[in-house]
Every structure is written in C-alpha cells, then in structure tokens.
Amino acid sequence: MPMTQDEIDEFLADERLAHFATIDERGRPRVRPLWYLWRDGAFWFTTRLGHRHTGSDLERDPQVAISVASDDRPYRAVVVRGRAEVVGKDEDLLFAVSSRYGEAAAKRWLTSAMKEEDRVVFKVVPDTLLAWNYGKGDSTHKQDEGVSMRIAPGR
C-alpha cells in the first residue's frame, strides 16, 4: 500500500536533508544535500544566486530533481521532479528553512544571510512525486501495477 498524503507530509516534516539535483553548464547532473522546508505542497530552499553552483544552475535551467530518504529501517523515500522558482529574499522563509535544523544556529546564520545581496529563497512544486515505505510492503516492487509508489499528478 503506498504512502498516503498525510504520511508523506509527516515524513517530510522530519529533520532530513534533501538531495537536490540540477544540471550544470556542461549538461551534467550535479547533486548536493540541502536543508529544506516542506510546506503547502512545495519544497522551500535557500541559496545564493551568484556565489553558489545551485544558484547559477537554477538561473540557467530551473528543472530539478529532489530525493529525501530515511536512514533507518523500514526505508522510506520521496522523489520529486519539478521546476525551481526563485521567490526572492524573504526573512521569514529563510528562518523557517534554517530553524528546522536548530533555532539558535539559525538565528546566527540569518543575520549574515540577510546581508548577502544574492541570497534568495526558492520553491519547487512537484510535477511528479514518487513515495514509498518498505514497512508497508513497498519492497515487493509492484510499480508496474501502480501499487508500490504514489505518483502525484502534474500541477
């Protein structure tokens, strides 16, 4: 039985890193771990447009892939494809993303992040979302029957 939307929301609410994939200037995939916030059916991230590969990759090609997986058994995961949309520098969103990983450190980080001219928040609304929970029998790999993975319709 696939994960329900509530189970997906609960899974993504836990402190985990997202493995975030973009395409570099040579057309090769580039993956890096990022902090994220899952809110209202979208992933929220932060980067610097001019000083990080993430920012320059997104400016060139906003198509991305995201993977969030558990490290413990039973293994669970959410894999997403979508387009990144830069929404600008938003102090509340910056704090919401960073404070999921420690509020005291987030406050210190936010002070310096707000001084960075190219610091932005961006969001990814899934075009495709796949989720599985091996604890619910998803390890039987019945993808062909539409059983082991949940696929969200395009938005």
C-alpha positions as CSV (number, residue, x, y, z in Angstrom):
1,M,0.0,0.0,0.0
2,P,1.5,3.4,-1.0
3,M,2.1,6.2,1.4
4,T,-0.8,8.5,2.0
5,Q,-0.5,12.3,1.6
6,D,-0.6,12.6,5.4
7,E,2.3,10.0,5.7
8,I,4.2,11.9,3.0
9,D,3.7,15.2,4.9
10,E,4.7,13.6,8.2
11,F,7.8,12.0,6.6
12,L,8.9,15.3,5.0
13,A,8.4,17.2,8.3
14,D,11.2,15.2,10.0
15,E,14.7,16.7,10.0
16,R,16.3,15.2,7.0
17,L,18.5,16.5,4.2
18,A,17.2,16.7,0.6
19,H,19.5,15.5,-2.1
20,F,18.9,18.2,-4.7
21,A,19.9,17.7,-8.4
22,T,20.4,20.3,-11.1
23,I,22.1,20.4,-14.5
24,D,25.5,22.2,-14.7
25,E,26.8,24.3,-17.5
26,R,28.1,21.2,-19.4
27,G,24.7,19.4,-19.2
28,R,25.9,17.1,-16.4
29,P,23.8,16.3,-13.3
30,R,25.0,18.0,-10.1
31,V,23.7,16.7,-6.7
32,R,24.1,18.3,-3.3
33,P,22.5,17.9,0.1
34,L,20.3,20.9,1.2
35,W,18.2,21.9,4.1
36,Y,14.6,22.2,3.1
37,L,11.1,23.1,4.3
38,W,8.0,21.2,3.1
39,R,5.1,23.5,3.3
40,D,1.7,23.7,1.5
41,G,2.7,21.1,-1.1
42,A,6.0,22.7,-2.0
43,F,9.7,22.4,-1.1
44,W,11.4,25.6,0.0
45,F,15.2,26.1,-0.1
46,T,17.7,28.8,0.0
47,T,20.8,29.5,-2.0
48,R,23.0,32.4,-3.3
49,L,22.5,33.1,-7.0
50,G,25.9,34.5,-7.7
51,H,28.1,32.6,-5.3
52,R,26.8,29.0,-5.4
53,H,26.5,26.4,-8.1
54,T,22.9,25.8,-7.1
55,G,22.0,29.4,-7.9
56,S,23.8,29.6,-11.3
57,D,22.4,26.1,-12.3
58,L,18.9,27.3,-11.5
59,E,19.2,30.5,-13.4
60,R,20.3,28.5,-16.5
61,D,17.8,25.6,-16.2
62,P,15.1,25.5,-13.4
63,Q,14.4,21.8,-13.9
64,V,15.4,19.9,-10.7
65,A,15.0,16.6,-9.0
66,I,14.8,16.0,-5.2
67,S,15.2,12.9,-3.2
68,V,14.5,12.7,0.6
69,A,15.2,9.3,2.1
70,S,15.3,7.8,5.6
71,D,18.5,6.3,7.0
72,D,16.6,3.8,9.2
73,R,14.5,0.7,8.5
74,P,11.9,0.4,7.2
75,Y,13.3,2.6,4.5
76,R,11.1,5.4,3.2
77,A,11.6,7.9,0.4
78,V,10.1,10.7,-1.6
79,V,11.4,11.5,-5.0
80,V,10.3,14.6,-6.9
81,R,10.7,16.3,-10.3
82,G,9.8,19.9,-10.8
83,R,10.8,23.4,-11.7
84,A,12.5,25.8,-9.2
85,E,11.0,29.2,-8.9
86,V,13.1,32.0,-7.2
87,V,10.9,34.0,-4.9
88,G,13.5,36.4,-3.6
89,K,14.9,37.2,-0.2
90,D,12.3,36.6,2.5
91,E,13.5,36.7,6.1
92,D,10.6,34.7,7.5
93,L,11.1,31.9,4.9
94,L,14.8,31.9,5.4
95,F,14.3,31.4,9.1
96,A,11.7,28.8,8.6
97,V,14.0,26.7,6.4
98,S,17.1,27.1,8.6
99,S,15.4,26.8,12.0
100,R,14.2,23.2,11.2
101,Y,17.9,22.3,11.9
102,G,18.4,24.2,15.1
103,E,16.9,27.5,16.1
104,A,20.0,29.0,17.8
105,A,22.3,28.4,14.9
106,A,19.5,29.6,12.5
107,K,19.3,32.9,14.2
108,R,23.1,33.4,13.9
109,W,23.0,32.3,10.3
110,L,20.1,34.5,9.4
111,T,22.0,37.6,10.5
112,S,24.7,37.0,8.0
113,A,22.4,35.6,5.3
114,M,20.3,38.8,5.2
115,K,23.5,40.8,4.4
116,E,24.2,38.7,1.3
117,E,22.9,40.6,-1.7
118,D,22.3,37.4,-3.8
119,R,20.7,35.3,-1.0
120,V,17.3,34.0,-2.1
121,V,14.6,31.6,-1.3
122,F,13.2,29.3,-4.0
123,K,10.5,26.8,-4.1
124,V,9.8,23.6,-6.0
125,V,6.2,22.5,-6.5
126,P,6.3,18.8,-7.6
127,D,5.3,18.0,-11.2
128,T,5.9,14.3,-10.2
129,L,6.1,12.9,-6.7
130,L,7.0,9.2,-6.0
131,A,6.9,7.9,-2.4
132,W,7.4,4.5,-0.9
133,N,7.6,2.9,2.5
134,Y,9.1,-0.6,2.6
135,G,7.5,-1.1,6.0
136,K,4.1,-1.1,4.2
137,G,5.2,-3.8,1.8
138,D,6.5,-1.5,-0.9
139,S,9.6,-3.7,-1.1
140,T,7.6,-6.0,-3.3
141,H,8.4,-3.6,-6.2
142,K,4.9,-3.6,-7.7
143,Q,5.5,-0.3,-9.6
144,D,4.2,-1.8,-12.8
145,E,0.8,-2.4,-11.0
146,G,0.8,1.1,-9.5
147,V,1.0,-0.4,-6.0
148,S,4.4,0.4,-4.5
149,M,4.7,4.1,-5.4
150,R,2.3,7.0,-5.2
151,I,2.5,9.3,-8.2
152,A,1.2,12.8,-7.7
153,P,-0.5,14.3,-10.8
154,G,1.2,17.2,-12.5
155,R,0.4,20.6,-11.2
